[in-house]
Amino acid sequence: MKRYLELGKYLIKSFAKEKAGSAILEIVIILAIFGVSAAVITPIVRTQLAETYDSESKDITFGGERGNAVITATPQTNSLTAVDTSPSTTHQTAKLFRFDGSTYLQLPKRLTTFGSTDFTLEGWFNITTAPGADAIFGLNGSQPVDNNLTFGVWGNKYHINSGPDGNSGLSSPMDVKKNQKVHLAWSVKSDKLSLYENGVLIWSVNAPRNYYTKEEGPKLGMEFDNWTPSDFYDGYMYEVRLYTKALTQTEVTNNMNGNTDRSSLVGEYLFNDGAGNVIIDHSGSGNDAVIVGNPVWENK
């Protein structure tokens, strides 16, 4: 057995140096010829391949595919982790959805409880109206008894409403960055609200909030004002994500740099579907968004 395993280690290192990440099957077959079972070989092969990958090879791919997602190896110390790189920016279309000040996205009704526990809204935005009032996110119903959970821009300040009515809003001390692409993350843990701009914590405040029960799902690009649609967003959104947890400073920075945290992710919208009246949810949760109004798709 010992000489078989030594032979296995030699073969693995040879395959790794040649960047042949799909070599496990070939190695198992070769060793099986000598009478060693695959059940014994495979765990040892995987361990040795991980060590070999870390020390001698930097580009091993396991070749498995799921749609456009490719299962690849992530460089880590003495480990080999299969990660889903979906959605890939290489598969984006040439058309980008624009919020033109009259359209908005209706999210599924199953997201009506979003915000009742820790949560994060994170993504890239380009707000074009100034001064204007632009709702980024609205979870407030059409009835007077509904609570408010809204986030957007009012009076050239970031504005958040986390209370039972329109009188509990909070405005940021700093002005909004407009007519430029900016990364924002609104993270709430218990009653502590944190707002990050381009990965930097710019605003932190205590914001007691209620448990939210609505008659319909939340919206992107609109909120109710006096129980009628209002404050339509004008501009662009890119890669907006909804989490049922509060992202940390590190996780916010990682997302901004393209290393997306995918745990507790319930909605991910890339706005690059190219046509139609649906924005696909790439989180895997099936929470596709419907465009309300006349869709505007622009060339990038």
Backbone bond lengths (Angstrom), bond angles and torsions (degrees), N, CA, C in turn:
res aa  C-N    CA-C-N  psi(-1)  N-CA   C-N-CA  omega(-1)  CA-C   N-CA-C  phi
1 M - - - 1.478 - - 1.527 110.74 -
2 K 1.351 116.36 -40.78 1.460 119.32 -176.33 1.511 111.58 -60.02
3 R 1.345 116.84 -43.63 1.472 118.03 -178.33 1.525 111.41 -68.92
4 Y 1.374 117.02 -28.37 1.454 119.64 176.57 1.519 110.25 -66.51
5 L 1.337 115.73 -43.00 1.465 119.47 -179.14 1.520 111.46 -67.83
6 E 1.367 116.17 -37.34 1.454 118.97 176.32 1.526 110.73 -63.23
7 L 1.334 115.62 -39.56 1.463 120.16 176.28 1.528 110.04 -63.08
8 G 1.338 115.38 -41.03 1.466 120.06 178.80 1.514 111.37 -60.41
9 K 1.331 117.37 -45.36 1.470 121.11 -179.95 1.527 110.90 -60.93
10 Y 1.328 115.03 -41.70 1.467 118.99 178.94 1.526 111.26 -61.70
11 L 1.345 115.97 -45.28 1.463 120.20 -179.42 1.516 111.50 -64.45
12 I 1.327 116.21 -40.61 1.476 120.12 -179.83 1.514 110.66 -60.96
13 K 1.335 115.86 -47.88 1.462 119.10 -179.73 1.526 111.11 -61.77
14 S 1.307 116.14 -37.28 1.467 119.73 178.33 1.522 110.54 -64.41
15 F 1.344 116.77 -45.11 1.464 120.41 178.95 1.514 110.39 -64.40
16 A 1.332 118.37 -41.44 1.467 121.32 -177.54 1.516 110.98 -63.71
17 K 1.341 116.15 -40.82 1.454 119.19 179.83 1.521 111.23 -63.73
18 E 1.335 116.18 -29.52 1.456 120.57 178.86 1.529 111.15 -87.83
19 K 1.350 117.19 5.09 1.462 122.57 178.22 1.528 111.96 60.90
20 A 1.326 117.11 37.37 1.463 120.92 178.97 1.513 108.64 -101.80
21 G 1.337 117.70 81.05 1.460 121.61 -174.83 1.502 113.97 -68.12
22 S 1.342 118.51 -15.01 1.463 120.68 179.74 1.521 111.32 -91.93
23 A 1.316 117.91 23.37 1.458 121.50 -170.84 1.517 114.26 -80.38
24 I 1.311 118.55 -10.24 1.471 120.17 -175.32 1.520 111.29 -55.17
25 L 1.350 116.81 -46.12 1.464 120.33 -177.65 1.521 110.98 -60.63
26 E 1.344 116.54 -44.88 1.459 119.59 -179.69 1.533 110.95 -61.99
27 I 1.338 116.36 -40.27 1.464 120.14 -178.50 1.526 110.36 -65.14
28 V 1.335 115.56 -43.48 1.462 119.92 179.60 1.527 110.19 -59.56
29 I 1.335 116.05 -43.41 1.463 119.68 -179.45 1.522 111.04 -62.89
30 I 1.338 115.71 -44.20 1.465 119.71 -178.49 1.521 111.15 -62.00
31 L 1.357 115.87 -46.32 1.457 118.62 -178.93 1.517 111.68 -69.93
32 A 1.330 116.71 -30.85 1.462 120.06 179.72 1.521 110.97 -63.91
33 I 1.331 115.76 -29.38 1.464 119.76 178.34 1.528 110.35 -59.59
34 F 1.354 114.03 -31.43 1.465 118.89 -179.38 1.528 111.71 -87.41
35 G 1.350 116.68 4.96 1.450 119.53 173.51 1.511 115.05 95.91
36 V 1.317 118.57 10.18 1.464 121.41 179.30 1.513 107.98 -95.45
37 S 1.326 118.67 129.44 1.457 121.84 -174.99 1.515 111.63 -73.85
38 A 1.340 115.72 151.79 1.465 121.17 178.64 1.512 111.41 -63.47
39 A 1.322 117.90 -33.33 1.473 121.21 -179.96 1.511 111.07 -61.88
40 V 1.329 117.05 -33.95 1.460 121.20 178.38 1.515 110.27 -80.35
41 I 1.337 115.29 -39.48 1.462 120.20 -173.16 1.518 112.41 -70.32
42 T 1.337 117.36 -48.56 1.463 121.52 -165.91 1.521 114.50 -55.90
43 P 1.365 120.96 -48.50 1.472 119.01 179.78 1.520 112.67 -60.45
44 I 1.344 115.64 -38.63 1.459 119.54 -179.90 1.522 110.14 -67.81
45 V 1.339 115.24 -42.11 1.463 120.15 179.20 1.519 110.98 -60.10
46 R 1.329 116.11 -45.51 1.472 119.39 -178.69 1.522 111.19 -61.03
47 T 1.330 116.93 -44.06 1.461 120.93 -179.84 1.515 110.95 -62.50
48 Q 1.329 115.35 -47.82 1.462 119.32 -178.74 1.518 111.23 -65.80
49 L 1.349 116.77 -38.14 1.462 119.70 179.34 1.519 111.05 -64.28
50 A 1.334 117.05 -37.63 1.463 120.45 177.67 1.511 110.98 -62.68
51 E 1.368 116.07 -45.36 1.455 119.00 179.20 1.519 111.27 -64.38
52 T 1.331 115.46 -41.14 1.456 119.71 178.98 1.517 110.85 -64.43
53 Y 1.337 115.60 -40.53 1.474 120.11 180.00 1.515 110.98 -59.39
54 D 1.342 116.06 -46.20 1.457 119.82 -176.28 1.527 111.85 -65.87
55 S 1.333 116.09 -37.79 1.458 119.09 -171.46 1.518 114.32 -93.95
56 E 1.343 116.76 -25.91 1.454 116.97 -170.62 1.517 115.11 -129.98
57 S 1.323 118.82 -12.47 1.450 120.50 -178.27 1.506 109.61 -137.66
58 K 1.312 118.08 145.35 1.459 122.04 -176.56 1.522 112.89 -122.85
59 D 1.314 117.51 12.53 1.461 117.45 -175.57 1.529 110.87 -152.58
60 I 1.331 115.48 69.81 1.454 119.72 179.02 1.513 108.51 -108.61
61 T 1.340 116.16 129.62 1.463 121.59 179.04 1.518 109.29 -123.97
62 F 1.343 116.28 134.25 1.458 120.32 -177.31 1.521 112.56 -86.04
63 G 1.301 119.68 5.37 1.447 122.02 165.74 1.511 117.14 66.51
64 G 1.329 119.95 -6.55 1.445 119.85 179.49 1.509 110.73 -75.51
65 E 1.324 118.13 143.34 1.457 120.92 -177.64 1.510 110.94 -129.72
66 R 1.355 115.21 145.95 1.455 121.94 173.30 1.515 106.33 -134.75
67 G 1.343 115.64 97.58 1.454 119.00 -172.96 1.512 108.53 66.83
68 N 1.332 115.68 -125.16 1.450 120.68 178.09 1.523 112.12 -92.53
69 A 1.339 116.69 -1.09 1.455 120.30 -178.07 1.526 109.80 -84.41
70 V 1.309 116.34 134.31 1.459 121.49 178.23 1.515 108.41 -113.47
71 I 1.321 117.61 130.74 1.445 121.77 179.40 1.525 107.86 -83.45
72 T 1.314 116.76 117.79 1.452 121.18 -175.94 1.514 110.62 -124.85
73 A 1.312 115.21 166.40 1.455 120.45 178.36 1.514 110.16 -91.20
74 T 1.318 116.31 137.02 1.460 121.66 178.56 1.519 109.21 -102.11
75 P 1.348 118.95 124.88 1.458 119.77 -178.80 1.522 110.87 -64.04
76 Q 1.333 117.27 116.64 1.449 123.69 175.03 1.517 107.37 -143.64
77 T 1.321 117.65 157.65 1.441 121.25 -178.80 1.519 110.95 -66.07
78 N 1.320 116.29 119.33 1.460 122.60 176.68 1.517 113.75 49.85
79 S 1.311 117.70 40.01 1.459 120.36 175.83 1.510 109.03 -151.22
80 L 1.314 115.37 160.22 1.459 121.39 177.10 1.504 106.97 -138.47
81 T 1.332 118.21 109.84 1.452 122.18 -173.97 1.513 109.71 -114.25
82 A 1.327 117.07 126.67 1.456 121.25 175.74 1.511 108.58 -79.28
83 V 1.315 117.44 125.83 1.458 121.30 -178.82 1.516 109.64 -125.28
84 D 1.323 115.61 148.45 1.459 121.47 178.13 1.526 107.94 -91.41
85 T 1.315 116.49 112.52 1.461 119.85 -177.80 1.513 112.56 -85.10
86 S 1.326 118.21 4.67 1.468 122.33 177.67 1.518 109.90 -69.42
87 P 1.330 120.24 143.58 1.453 125.59 -3.68 1.522 111.30 -85.32
88 S 1.293 117.13 142.25 1.450 121.67 -178.45 1.518 110.85 -91.73
89 T 1.321 116.07 133.94 1.462 120.00 179.59 1.531 111.77 -67.25
90 T 1.334 116.89 -15.76 1.455 119.27 -179.86 1.521 111.97 -72.34
91 H 1.346 117.26 -12.60 1.455 120.47 -178.37 1.526 112.06 -106.63
92 Q 1.313 117.49 14.86 1.448 120.24 178.75 1.527 110.40 -72.62
93 T 1.336 115.05 151.34 1.452 119.46 177.41 1.523 109.74 -85.79
94 A 1.322 115.42 175.83 1.461 120.50 -179.85 1.525 112.20 -87.93
95 K 1.341 117.10 0.57 1.464 121.53 -178.46 1.525 110.16 -110.46
96 L 1.318 116.21 139.75 1.459 122.95 -179.45 1.514 109.29 -125.86
97 F 1.337 116.50 134.81 1.461 120.62 179.57 1.528 110.23 -73.11
98 R 1.337 114.96 136.62 1.459 120.44 176.98 1.526 109.85 -117.23
99 F 1.335 115.24 130.10 1.460 120.38 169.00 1.534 106.84 -78.50
100 D 1.328 117.03 115.07 1.465 120.08 -171.43 1.523 113.50 -101.38
101 G 1.336 117.00 14.44 1.452 119.48 179.69 1.510 114.19 89.41
102 S 1.345 116.46 2.72 1.470 119.91 177.86 1.532 112.10 -136.69
103 T 1.321 117.05 -9.01 1.466 121.34 179.95 1.523 110.52 -110.69
104 Y 1.321 115.85 159.93 1.459 121.27 174.07 1.514 109.09 -153.66
105 L 1.322 117.16 170.81 1.458 122.27 179.25 1.520 110.13 -108.28
106 Q 1.315 115.75 129.60 1.454 121.36 173.93 1.523 108.51 -96.99
107 L 1.347 116.42 118.91 1.456 121.23 178.04 1.531 109.66 -88.55
108 P 1.335 118.39 159.89 1.463 121.47 -175.39 1.528 113.30 -60.67
109 K 1.306 115.25 152.32 1.453 121.65 -178.69 1.524 111.87 -64.39
110 R 1.349 117.08 -25.17 1.461 119.70 179.23 1.525 112.34 -62.95
111 L 1.345 117.12 -15.95 1.463 120.98 178.36 1.530 112.53 -91.09
112 T 1.324 117.74 13.71 1.470 119.75 -179.89 1.527 111.98 -65.16
113 T 1.324 118.01 -22.17 1.469 120.19 179.51 1.526 112.13 -89.77
114 F 1.326 117.23 -1.01 1.469 119.90 177.88 1.531 108.87 -58.96
115 G 1.317 116.95 129.88 1.460 121.29 -178.91 1.508 113.73 101.34
116 S 1.322 117.74 -10.49 1.463 119.57 178.78 1.524 111.65 -77.23
117 T 1.335 116.41 -17.80 1.466 121.95 172.67 1.527 107.45 -127.77
118 D 1.320 117.49 -173.35 1.466 120.74 178.60 1.528 109.88 -53.24
119 F 1.332 116.04 144.73 1.459 119.33 -178.20 1.518 110.64 -157.90
120 T 1.327 114.94 167.54 1.466 122.26 174.30 1.518 108.90 -145.14
121 L 1.315 116.62 138.14 1.461 124.26 166.19 1.518 105.77 -113.81
122 E 1.324 116.30 124.15 1.469 120.08 -174.17 1.510 110.27 -140.97
123 G 1.329 117.24 144.61 1.452 120.32 176.60 1.512 112.66 167.82
124 W 1.336 114.77 -169.55 1.464 122.86 179.17 1.522 108.89 -110.64
125 F 1.337 115.36 141.62 1.460 120.82 -175.31 1.527 110.29 -141.05
126 N 1.335 114.64 149.72 1.459 121.03 169.53 1.528 106.45 -134.46
127 I 1.319 115.14 103.41 1.458 121.69 -176.95 1.517 107.91 -93.81
128 T 1.330 116.49 121.51 1.462 119.44 -170.67 1.520 114.09 -100.68
129 T 1.349 119.12 -22.09 1.460 119.45 -178.42 1.514 110.67 -83.93
130 A 1.327 115.83 142.59 1.467 121.03 178.06 1.536 108.66 -151.99
131 P 1.349 119.24 128.80 1.469 123.64 -1.36 1.517 112.39 -73.53
132 G 1.317 119.48 -56.16 1.462 122.14 171.26 1.513 114.94 63.14
133 A 1.321 115.22 172.41 1.463 123.64 175.11 1.519 106.91 -129.85
134 D 1.312 116.93 117.68 1.454 122.35 -174.66 1.526 110.05 -126.22
135 A 1.318 116.85 113.17 1.462 121.23 177.26 1.522 109.82 -83.42
136 I 1.311 116.70 121.91 1.464 121.23 174.75 1.523 109.92 -84.20
137 F 1.317 116.51 -46.37 1.464 121.95 -176.88 1.517 109.51 -138.42
138 G 1.313 117.38 135.68 1.457 121.15 178.02 1.511 111.96 -138.17
139 L 1.330 116.48 119.59 1.458 121.62 173.09 1.528 106.78 -124.30
140 N 1.310 114.73 69.82 1.465 121.39 175.67 1.511 107.48 -138.68
141 G 1.306 115.98 131.99 1.452 120.50 -173.12 1.505 113.12 -81.32
142 S 1.315 115.30 -174.40 1.464 121.27 -175.24 1.521 112.72 -93.99
143 Q 1.338 117.33 3.97 1.458 120.53 -179.27 1.527 110.42 -108.74
144 P 1.340 117.93 148.70 1.467 121.26 -177.88 1.520 114.17 -59.68
145 V 1.322 118.85 -26.28 1.459 120.35 -177.33 1.527 112.15 -82.41
146 D 1.317 118.37 -5.85 1.460 120.46 -177.95 1.523 111.10 -73.03
147 N 1.339 114.80 144.58 1.456 120.46 174.82 1.518 110.26 -78.33
148 N 1.318 115.41 167.06 1.455 121.65 179.00 1.519 111.06 -112.61
149 L 1.291 116.71 133.75 1.452 122.58 167.35 1.519 105.48 -139.77
150 T 1.305 116.63 94.44 1.462 120.83 -173.91 1.518 110.75 -132.09
151 F 1.336 114.34 154.40 1.452 121.24 178.83 1.521 107.95 -145.56
152 G 1.328 116.10 134.02 1.456 119.25 179.35 1.504 111.89 179.29
153 V 1.312 115.33 -152.06 1.465 122.37 -177.76 1.522 108.53 -125.06
154 W 1.307 115.62 122.70 1.458 121.48 175.04 1.525 108.00 -135.35
155 G 1.334 115.76 131.67 1.461 119.17 179.25 1.506 114.21 59.60
156 N 1.341 116.43 34.87 1.463 123.33 178.91 1.529 113.43 64.44
157 K 1.342 117.10 19.74 1.461 123.04 175.80 1.526 108.71 -124.94
158 Y 1.334 116.09 150.89 1.453 118.78 169.70 1.524 107.02 -67.57
159 H 1.306 115.39 134.46 1.459 119.64 -174.47 1.524 109.19 -131.64
160 I 1.344 114.93 132.91 1.459 121.26 -178.64 1.514 109.39 -130.96
161 N 1.313 115.09 132.34 1.457 120.87 176.13 1.523 107.56 -118.46
162 S 1.316 116.93 116.05 1.466 120.48 -176.60 1.518 112.10 -121.49
163 G 1.319 117.17 15.80 1.451 120.04 -174.12 1.508 114.31 -113.89
164 P 1.335 116.46 -165.57 1.463 120.90 -172.50 1.516 114.75 -81.18
165 D 1.329 118.20 -12.40 1.461 119.03 -177.73 1.517 109.77 -154.23
166 G 1.316 115.94 -174.65 1.457 120.74 -175.86 1.513 114.59 -75.22
167 N 1.312 118.67 -0.16 1.462 121.26 -177.30 1.522 113.28 -97.79
168 S 1.315 117.42 4.98 1.464 119.48 -174.71 1.525 112.61 -111.93
169 G 1.329 117.42 21.24 1.450 120.75 -178.12 1.507 113.34 -74.49
170 L 1.329 115.77 154.35 1.461 123.03 179.09 1.516 108.63 -124.92
171 S 1.328 116.93 136.91 1.466 122.04 179.16 1.520 109.64 -114.86
172 S 1.316 115.43 138.15 1.459 120.68 -178.59 1.520 110.99 -68.45
173 P 1.330 117.89 152.18 1.467 120.46 177.55 1.530 113.16 -73.84
174 M 1.323 117.49 -17.61 1.469 120.39 -176.78 1.526 110.93 -107.56
175 D 1.335 115.80 156.34 1.460 121.02 178.72 1.525 110.68 -74.71
176 V 1.315 113.31 158.34 1.459 121.40 178.18 1.522 110.51 -80.60
177 K 1.311 116.41 143.49 1.459 120.77 171.36 1.528 107.95 -83.59
178 K 1.317 117.12 120.65 1.464 121.49 -178.26 1.520 111.02 -121.15
179 N 1.328 114.02 161.07 1.462 122.02 -179.95 1.520 112.19 56.14
180 Q 1.316 115.70 35.04 1.458 122.26 174.55 1.523 108.24 -157.21
181 K 1.312 115.79 153.31 1.458 120.67 -179.98 1.520 109.28 -77.44
182 V 1.325 116.46 123.74 1.455 121.04 -175.72 1.533 108.99 -135.06
183 H 1.314 115.69 142.12 1.467 120.96 177.26 1.523 109.23 -93.53
184 L 1.341 116.07 128.46 1.457 121.98 179.42 1.515 109.73 -126.46
185 A 1.319 116.00 143.41 1.462 121.73 173.46 1.521 107.82 -139.59
186 W 1.317 115.67 121.63 1.461 123.26 178.47 1.523 106.06 -108.18
187 S 1.331 115.75 106.30 1.457 121.67 -173.92 1.525 109.41 -116.19
188 V 1.332 116.81 130.85 1.465 121.32 -178.48 1.521 109.36 -127.39
189 K 1.321 115.83 121.38 1.463 122.63 176.68 1.520 107.73 -120.85
190 S 1.326 115.80 118.66 1.469 120.80 -171.60 1.516 108.10 55.26
191 D 1.329 117.89 -119.07 1.463 120.54 179.07 1.529 112.09 -108.30
192 K 1.325 116.72 17.07 1.462 121.45 -179.31 1.524 109.76 -100.81
193 L 1.303 115.89 118.41 1.467 122.47 -179.11 1.522 109.77 -100.41
194 S 1.319 117.07 132.71 1.462 122.49 177.00 1.522 108.76 -129.42
195 L 1.322 115.60 134.34 1.463 120.48 177.73 1.522 108.80 -122.30
196 Y 1.332 115.26 124.81 1.463 122.04 -179.94 1.520 109.21 -109.75
197 E 1.324 115.39 137.91 1.456 121.70 176.32 1.520 107.67 -125.14
198 N 1.338 115.68 118.51 1.466 121.45 -176.33 1.528 111.50 52.91
199 G 1.344 115.19 41.22 1.458 121.45 175.58 1.505 115.91 81.81
200 V 1.325 117.71 -0.19 1.465 121.98 -178.01 1.528 109.45 -109.40
201 L 1.331 117.27 132.92 1.457 121.25 176.08 1.529 108.93 -69.78
202 I 1.335 116.76 114.23 1.460 119.98 -176.97 1.529 112.87 -110.43
203 W 1.327 115.98 -11.34 1.465 118.16 -175.96 1.515 108.96 -159.19
204 S 1.330 116.44 128.16 1.447 122.17 177.10 1.527 107.89 -138.86
205 V 1.331 116.00 131.53 1.460 119.37 -174.23 1.527 109.40 -156.25
206 N 1.322 116.04 149.94 1.460 120.36 172.40 1.522 108.82 -77.51
207 A 1.327 116.47 128.95 1.463 120.59 -176.03 1.522 109.36 -140.53
208 P 1.342 116.86 83.29 1.473 119.46 178.93 1.519 110.61 -53.79
209 R 1.310 116.12 139.96 1.452 120.17 -176.48 1.521 110.71 -136.32
210 N 1.302 115.01 162.13 1.453 122.05 -178.41 1.515 110.84 -99.72
211 Y 1.307 115.37 172.64 1.453 120.15 169.23 1.524 107.30 -85.50
212 Y 1.322 115.68 131.10 1.452 120.24 -169.17 1.519 111.71 -101.66
213 T 1.305 116.12 122.33 1.451 122.53 174.93 1.517 107.22 -127.64
214 K 1.309 115.99 115.76 1.459 120.38 -174.79 1.527 110.28 -120.67
215 E 1.296 114.71 166.71 1.465 118.48 177.28 1.519 111.40 -92.03
216 E 1.324 117.58 -3.07 1.460 120.12 177.39 1.517 109.40 -153.84
217 G 1.331 115.69 169.61 1.453 120.71 -175.64 1.519 112.99 -75.64
218 P 1.337 116.50 168.11 1.468 120.68 178.81 1.519 111.90 -71.46
219 K 1.321 114.93 172.69 1.462 121.81 -176.55 1.512 110.08 -133.23
220 L 1.311 115.34 151.47 1.457 122.50 168.67 1.517 107.21 -111.98
221 G 1.336 116.01 125.68 1.456 120.21 176.69 1.511 115.67 94.10
222 M 1.344 117.97 11.14 1.465 120.88 178.77 1.516 109.74 -166.11
223 E 1.339 116.49 152.61 1.457 121.78 170.67 1.517 108.89 -145.15
224 F 1.334 115.92 157.39 1.458 119.66 178.97 1.520 110.51 -79.65
225 D 1.312 116.25 137.05 1.456 123.26 175.36 1.525 106.73 -128.14
226 N 1.342 115.71 116.94 1.474 119.82 -171.94 1.521 109.99 55.90
227 W 1.343 114.46 34.29 1.457 123.96 173.63 1.533 113.33 65.71
228 T 1.316 115.00 27.93 1.463 120.22 171.67 1.527 107.96 -131.94
229 P 1.343 119.22 148.83 1.469 121.08 -179.96 1.522 111.61 -55.96
230 S 1.345 115.45 134.13 1.468 119.27 -175.14 1.525 110.16 -157.16
231 D 1.332 114.72 171.90 1.468 122.94 173.29 1.530 111.80 52.74
232 F 1.328 116.04 50.99 1.457 121.12 179.40 1.526 110.43 -65.55
233 Y 1.307 115.09 138.85 1.469 122.41 -178.81 1.519 109.95 -73.82
234 D 1.326 115.71 138.67 1.462 122.05 177.67 1.524 107.93 -123.53
235 G 1.312 116.22 111.47 1.461 119.82 -178.93 1.510 111.34 144.12
236 Y 1.324 115.98 -148.60 1.453 121.80 -174.61 1.525 110.43 -127.22
237 M 1.322 114.66 150.61 1.453 122.40 168.57 1.516 107.44 -125.41
238 Y 1.327 116.54 145.75 1.461 121.36 179.67 1.531 108.68 -136.35
239 E 1.304 116.64 131.76 1.469 121.68 171.78 1.530 112.25 51.66
240 V 1.313 118.39 50.69 1.464 122.05 178.68 1.524 109.28 -80.47
241 R 1.338 115.89 133.14 1.465 121.44 -178.19 1.525 110.89 -128.81
242 L 1.335 114.78 144.87 1.454 122.42 175.72 1.521 108.39 -116.92
243 Y 1.331 116.40 129.63 1.461 122.43 179.57 1.523 110.23 -121.81
244 T 1.318 116.12 145.68 1.460 120.17 172.82 1.527 109.72 -96.52
245 K 1.307 115.76 41.60 1.462 123.75 172.40 1.521 107.59 -154.88
246 A 1.315 116.27 162.27 1.464 121.12 177.16 1.523 108.86 -89.72
247 L 1.324 117.09 115.04 1.459 120.44 176.86 1.525 110.45 -66.00
248 T 1.324 116.30 142.82 1.456 121.99 175.86 1.533 109.84 -83.73
249 Q 1.322 115.66 171.81 1.464 120.45 177.16 1.528 110.64 -56.51
250 T 1.330 116.65 -44.44 1.466 120.95 -179.35 1.520 111.13 -63.44
251 E 1.329 117.33 -43.44 1.461 120.89 -179.17 1.525 111.34 -66.33
252 V 1.327 117.04 -37.40 1.464 120.91 176.54 1.531 109.89 -61.80
253 T 1.328 115.92 -46.73 1.466 120.47 -179.72 1.525 110.85 -63.56
254 N 1.329 116.57 -41.73 1.469 120.05 178.33 1.528 111.03 -61.25
255 N 1.332 116.79 -44.61 1.469 119.80 178.74 1.519 111.00 -60.45
256 M 1.325 116.23 -44.18 1.458 120.69 -179.13 1.527 110.73 -60.61
257 N 1.332 116.86 -33.46 1.460 121.77 -178.62 1.521 113.12 -89.74
258 G 1.349 116.63 7.13 1.453 120.16 174.98 1.509 115.76 94.02
259 N 1.343 117.95 0.18 1.468 121.57 177.56 1.528 108.18 -96.64
260 T 1.315 116.29 77.52 1.451 122.30 -167.72 1.519 112.82 -70.56
261 D 1.326 116.02 129.00 1.456 122.39 172.14 1.528 107.48 -75.68
262 R 1.321 117.55 127.33 1.451 120.57 -175.57 1.524 113.67 -112.30
263 S 1.333 117.69 4.49 1.456 119.53 177.39 1.522 109.84 -83.22
264 S 1.334 116.70 141.03 1.476 123.69 -179.85 1.525 112.02 61.23
265 L 1.323 116.70 24.02 1.457 122.20 179.62 1.533 109.13 -87.75
266 V 1.345 116.99 120.93 1.471 120.18 -176.64 1.528 112.31 -115.25
267 G 1.321 117.98 -6.65 1.452 120.74 177.63 1.513 110.10 -159.35
268 E 1.338 116.87 132.91 1.469 121.62 178.23 1.525 107.65 -144.09
269 Y 1.322 115.91 116.80 1.464 121.57 -173.26 1.521 109.19 -123.48
270 L 1.338 115.96 119.84 1.462 121.31 -176.84 1.521 112.57 -96.68
271 F 1.330 118.51 -15.46 1.466 123.61 175.75 1.522 112.93 60.82
272 N 1.316 117.43 24.75 1.467 120.76 -177.99 1.527 111.78 -121.34
273 D 1.349 116.38 26.97 1.460 120.32 -177.21 1.525 112.35 -67.38
274 G 1.331 117.50 -24.95 1.454 120.72 170.06 1.502 117.17 97.81
275 A 1.345 118.08 -24.16 1.466 120.83 -178.05 1.522 108.80 -170.98
276 G 1.333 114.93 168.36 1.459 119.72 174.17 1.508 113.58 88.12
277 N 1.342 115.10 -172.01 1.458 120.60 -176.17 1.527 112.60 -118.51
278 V 1.331 116.65 23.10 1.468 121.24 177.52 1.527 109.35 -127.16
279 I 1.340 116.14 135.17 1.459 122.10 172.00 1.521 106.86 -105.10
280 I 1.318 116.80 118.41 1.458 122.12 -173.12 1.533 110.92 -71.75
281 D 1.330 115.34 138.47 1.459 122.09 172.48 1.523 108.72 -87.71
282 H 1.335 117.04 118.57 1.461 122.31 -178.24 1.522 112.74 -96.05
283 S 1.336 117.59 9.07 1.465 120.16 -178.60 1.520 112.37 -78.58
284 G 1.339 116.96 -16.70 1.447 120.78 -174.35 1.516 113.11 91.81
285 S 1.340 117.58 -0.07 1.464 121.86 -177.88 1.526 112.82 -90.81
286 G 1.325 117.14 -9.58 1.459 120.36 178.91 1.508 114.45 74.83
287 N 1.330 117.94 22.42 1.459 121.78 -178.70 1.525 111.81 -93.76
288 D 1.328 116.77 57.29 1.457 121.55 178.32 1.526 110.13 -59.15
289 A 1.336 115.79 147.15 1.462 121.82 -179.84 1.522 110.03 -106.28
290 V 1.319 116.46 141.36 1.461 122.27 179.75 1.525 109.25 -102.74
291 I 1.320 116.51 130.79 1.463 121.41 177.13 1.521 108.60 -77.81
292 V 1.320 116.51 124.20 1.465 122.13 176.39 1.526 107.45 -101.91
293 G 1.319 116.72 119.88 1.457 121.73 -173.93 1.513 109.74 112.58
294 N 1.306 116.58 -172.78 1.463 122.06 -178.24 1.529 109.82 -85.55
295 P 1.352 118.84 111.87 1.466 120.85 -175.97 1.524 112.19 -62.71
296 V 1.304 116.41 136.81 1.466 123.23 176.20 1.519 108.26 -115.79
297 W 1.320 116.41 113.60 1.462 122.39 176.96 1.530 109.38 -111.28
298 E 1.307 116.43 121.85 1.463 121.26 -175.49 1.529 110.29 -113.43
299 N 1.328 115.45 153.59 1.461 120.39 172.96 1.511 109.14 -67.91
300 K 1.341 115.16 143.32 1.463 118.82 179.17 1.513 111.05 -72.05
